[in-house]
């Protein structure tokens, strides 16, 4: 093949590649990510509260009121605290600076407190240098600062708490050890912290005025109502479900719907010939052979409550059986 022909083919392939990338970009712009779109609809109230907190902090100098710097997002495992927060950052075009609970302790006294101030100033510089909104995101704050059982309060824990309290009270004057200058003003950026149990954190840090807390009971009802909107479950019925099974993860309310499908699936298995022929029907059937149509069950409050009680029994059985005590006789409770 001549060099001229090879160069021509390369140009054509490059041109096609550019066209493909352009088509893909146009497709992505015209059709947003399905999962992202779904989660945005499901968690509209969650999004509203976060957006409100972020905007309030960016226009705090225009408001004639005290604006809390920290937003504490609390709840059980599996409720999508971090995931949903990242989706909201993506929707708003926010460039977050991330920090984990593991960085709140160090063999060197004072290092975690300094690290928090540095990360906060980094988020501020993103706003100043890149022209993008930013925030400091702290994941699992209660794991780093919470007091559980006989855990000791270290010097670094005290310094971190004091640093966060000072940031809440003076968000535009943040020193990392340099000489104090009157002109050294830091852009105010919000702090968003996730955790399972904020009650384990030093009380003055989470008081109103320093930290906003979400979600509340109303937020959970709004999210669950979105989950069952297609099933024509009314808001009053959702309130009944949430009040019947309080203090559960959002995944629990999603699992209720999944559990109602069990009887319909067993009936469908019988319709296609029973468990003995299940493998052949699902994997080795003829091309022109069609499976019986699966009819989804109708979602009712009675069926959902029945599923909930079934899931509670499973949770209770796991917590009460404790086979590890049977296997390890000398283990303490």
C-alpha positions in Angstrom: 0.0 0.0 0.0 1.4 3.4 -1.0 2.1 6.1 1.6 -0.4 8.4 -0.1 -3.2 5.8 0.1 -2.4 5.0 3.7 -2.5 8.7 4.6 -5.9 9.1 2.8 -7.3 6.2 4.8 -6.1 7.6 8.0 -7.7 11.0 7.3 -11.0 9.3 6.4 -11.0 7.2 9.6 -10.1 10.3 11.6 -13.0 12.2 10.0 -15.4 9.4 10.7 -14.1 9.1 14.3 -14.8 12.9 14.7 -18.3 12.4 13.3 -19.0 9.5 15.6 -17.8 11.5 18.6 -20.0 14.4 17.5 -23.1 12.1 17.1 -22.4 10.5 20.5 -22.1 14.0 22.1 -25.4 15.1 20.5 -27.1 12.0 21.6 -26.0 12.4 25.2 -27.1 16.1 25.2 -30.5 15.2 23.8 -31.1 12.2 26.0 -30.0 12.6 29.6 -28.8 9.6 31.6 -31.8 7.5 32.5 -30.6 6.6 36.0 -29.7 10.2 36.7 -33.1 11.4 35.5 -34.9 8.8 37.5 -33.1 9.6 40.7 -33.7 13.3 40.2 -37.4 12.6 40.0 -37.4 10.3 43.0 -35.5 12.7 45.3 -36.9 16.0 44.3 -37.4 17.1 47.9 -33.9 16.0 48.8 -32.5 18.0 45.9 -34.6 21.1 46.9 -33.1 21.2 50.4 -29.5 20.7 49.2 -29.8 23.3 46.4 -31.4 25.7 48.9 -28.6 25.3 51.4 -25.9 25.7 48.7 -27.5 28.8 47.2 -28.1 30.4 50.6 -24.4 30.1 51.4 -23.3 31.7 48.1 -25.6 34.7 48.6 -25.2 34.9 52.4 -23.8 38.4 52.1 -27.1 39.5 50.5 -29.3 38.0 53.2 -30.2 39.7 56.5 -30.1 36.5 58.5 -27.8 33.9 59.9 -27.0 31.1 57.3 -25.7 27.8 58.6 -22.5 26.8 56.9 -22.8 23.0 57.4 -25.5 20.8 56.0 -25.7 17.4 57.9 -27.3 14.6 55.8 -28.1 11.7 58.2 -29.8 8.4 57.8 -29.4 4.6 57.8 -27.2 2.6 55.6 -28.3 2.2 52.0 -30.4 5.4 51.8 -28.2 6.9 49.1 -26.9 9.9 51.0 -23.6 10.2 49.2 -24.9 9.0 45.8 -27.7 11.4 45.7 -25.5 14.3 46.8 -23.1 13.5 44.0 -26.0 13.5 41.5 -27.0 17.0 42.7 -23.4 18.2 42.4 -23.4 16.9 38.8 -26.7 18.6 38.0 -25.5 22.0 39.4 -22.0 21.8 37.9 -20.4 21.9 41.4 -16.7 20.9 41.7 -16.6 19.4 45.3 -13.5 18.9 47.4 -13.9 15.5 49.1 -12.8 14.5 52.6 -13.3 11.3 54.4 -13.7 10.4 58.1 -10.3 8.5 57.9 -8.5 11.9 57.5 -9.8 13.2 60.8 -7.1 11.4 62.7 -3.3 11.4 62.5 -0.2 10.4 64.5 0.6 14.2 64.4 -1.4 16.4 66.7 -3.2 19.2 64.8 -2.7 17.8 61.3 -6.4 16.9 60.6 -7.5 20.4 61.7 -5.0 22.0 59.3 -6.1 19.6 56.6 -9.7 20.7 56.9 -8.7 24.4 56.6 -6.6 23.6 53.6 -9.4 21.7 51.9 -11.8 24.5 52.6 -9.4 27.1 51.1 -8.9 24.8 48.1 -12.7 24.8 47.5 -12.7 28.6 47.8 -9.9 28.8 45.2 -11.9 26.7 42.8 -14.6 29.4 43.0 -12.0 32.2 42.5 -9.7 30.6 39.9 -12.0 28.4 37.9 -15.3 30.3 38.2 -17.1 27.1 39.3 -19.2 26.5 42.3 -17.6 24.3 44.9 -18.1 22.9 48.4 -16.3 20.8 51.0 -17.8 17.4 51.2 -17.1 15.3 54.4 -18.2 11.7 54.1 -19.2 9.7 57.3 -18.4 12.5 59.7 -19.8 10.6 62.7 -17.3 7.7 62.1 -14.5 10.2 62.6 -15.9 12.4 65.3 -18.6 10.3 67.0 -18.3 8.9 70.5 -19.3 5.2 70.5 -19.2 3.1 73.7 -15.8 3.5 75.3 -14.1 5.3 72.5 -11.7 8.0 73.7 -11.8 11.7 72.6 -8.4 12.4 71.2 -6.7 15.8 70.8 -7.2 15.7 67.1 -10.9 15.0 67.6 -11.1 18.2 69.7 -9.1 20.2 67.2 -11.3 19.0 64.3 -14.5 19.9 66.2 -13.1 23.3 67.1 -12.0 23.9 63.5 -15.4 23.1 62.1 -17.1 25.3 64.7 -14.7 28.2 63.9 -15.4 27.8 60.2 -19.1 28.0 60.8 -18.7 31.2 62.8 -16.0 32.8 60.5 -16.3 31.2 57.0 -14.4 34.0 55.2 -11.3 34.2 57.5 -9.5 30.9 57.3 -5.8 30.7 58.3 -3.5 27.7 57.6 -0.6 29.2 59.6 0.5 32.1 57.4 0.9 35.6 58.6 -2.4 37.3 59.3 -3.4 39.8 56.6 -6.5 41.9 56.5 -6.8 41.4 52.7 -6.8 37.6 53.0 -10.5 37.0 52.5 -11.6 33.5 51.7 -14.7 32.9 49.5 -17.5 31.4 51.6 -18.3 27.8 50.4 -20.8 25.5 52.0 -19.8 22.3 53.8 -21.9 19.2 53.3 -21.4 16.3 55.7 -23.0 12.8 55.6 -23.4 10.5 58.6 -25.5 7.7 60.1 -26.0 9.1 63.6 -25.3 12.8 64.1 -26.3 12.5 67.8 -22.9 11.0 68.5 -21.2 14.3 67.5 -20.3 17.1 70.0 -23.6 18.9 70.5 -22.5 22.6 70.0 -21.2 21.7 66.5 -24.6 20.4 65.3 -26.7 23.1 66.9 -29.1 25.2 64.8 -27.3 28.1 63.3 -24.1 26.1 62.6 -25.6 23.0 61.0 -28.8 22.3 59.1 -30.1 18.7 59.3 -32.0 16.6 56.8 -34.0 14.6 56.0 -36.9 14.9 58.3 -40.1 12.8 58.4 -41.7 14.9 55.7 -38.7 14.4 53.4 -38.9 10.6 53.7 -42.6 10.6 52.9 -42.0 12.7 49.8 -39.3 10.3 48.6 -41.3 7.2 49.2 -44.4 8.8 47.6 -42.3 9.3 44.4 -41.3 5.6 44.5 -44.9 4.5 44.4 -46.3 7.3 42.1 -46.7 4.9 39.1 -48.6 2.4 41.3 -51.3 5.0 42.1 -50.5 4.8 45.9 -51.9 8.0 47.5 -49.9 10.2 49.8 -52.1 9.2 52.8 -51.4 5.6 52.1 -47.6 6.3 51.9 -47.8 8.1 55.3 -49.5 5.0 56.7 -46.7 2.7 55.3 -43.9 5.0 56.6 -45.5 5.3 60.1 -46.0 1.6 60.3 -42.3 0.9 59.5 -40.4 3.8 61.0 -36.6 4.1 61.2 -36.1 2.0 58.1 -33.7 2.7 55.2 -35.2 3.9 51.9 -34.2 0.6 50.4 -36.6 -1.1 52.8 -39.6 0.7 51.2 -38.3 -0.2 47.7 -38.0 -3.9 48.9 -41.7 -3.9 49.9 -42.7 -3.5 46.2 -40.2 -6.2 45.2 -41.6 -8.7 47.7 -45.2 -8.3 46.4 -44.0 -9.8 43.1 -43.1 -13.2 44.8 -46.5 -14.8 44.5 -47.0 -13.6 40.9 -43.6 -15.0 39.9 -44.4 -18.4 41.5 -47.7 -18.5 39.6 -45.9 -17.7 36.4 -43.4 -20.5 37.1 -46.3 -22.9 37.4 -47.9 -21.6 34.2 -44.7 -22.4 32.2 -44.6 -26.0 33.5 -43.2 -25.9 37.0 -39.7 -25.8 38.5 -38.7 -29.2 36.8 -38.9 -27.6 33.3 -37.8 -24.1 34.3 -34.2 -24.4 32.9 -35.4 -25.7 29.5 -38.2 -23.1 29.2 -35.9 -20.1 30.1 -32.7 -21.1 28.4 -33.3 -23.8 25.8 -36.7 -23.1 24.3 -37.2 -22.9 20.6 -36.9 -19.6 18.8 -40.6 -19.5 17.9 -41.7 -20.7 21.3 -42.9 -17.8 23.5 -43.2 -17.7 27.3 -46.5 -16.9 29.0 -47.0 -13.2 29.6 -46.1 -12.2 33.1 -48.7 -10.0 34.7 -47.3 -7.7 37.4 -49.3 -7.7 40.7 -51.5 -4.8 41.6 -49.9 -2.7 44.3 -52.1 -2.2 47.3 -51.5 -0.9 50.8 -52.5 -4.3 52.3 -50.0 -6.1 50.1 -47.2 -3.7 50.9 -47.9 -3.9 54.6 -47.9 -7.7 54.4 -44.5 -7.5 52.7 -43.2 -5.1 55.3 -44.2 -7.4 58.2 -42.5 -10.3 56.4 -39.2 -8.3 56.0 -39.4 -7.3 59.7 -39.6 -10.9 60.7 -36.5 -11.7 58.6 -34.6 -8.8 60.3 -35.8 -9.9 63.7 -34.7 -13.5 63.1 -31.2 -12.5 62.1 -30.8 -10.3 65.1 -32.1 -12.8 67.6 -30.5 -16.0 66.3 -26.9 -15.0 66.7 -25.3 -18.3 65.7 -21.9 -16.8 66.4 -22.6 -17.2 70.1 -23.4 -20.9 69.5 -20.1 -21.4 67.6 -17.9 -19.3 70.0 -19.1 -20.1 73.5 -16.6 -17.7 75.2 -17.6 -14.7 73.2 -19.0 -11.8 75.2 -22.3 -10.2 74.3 
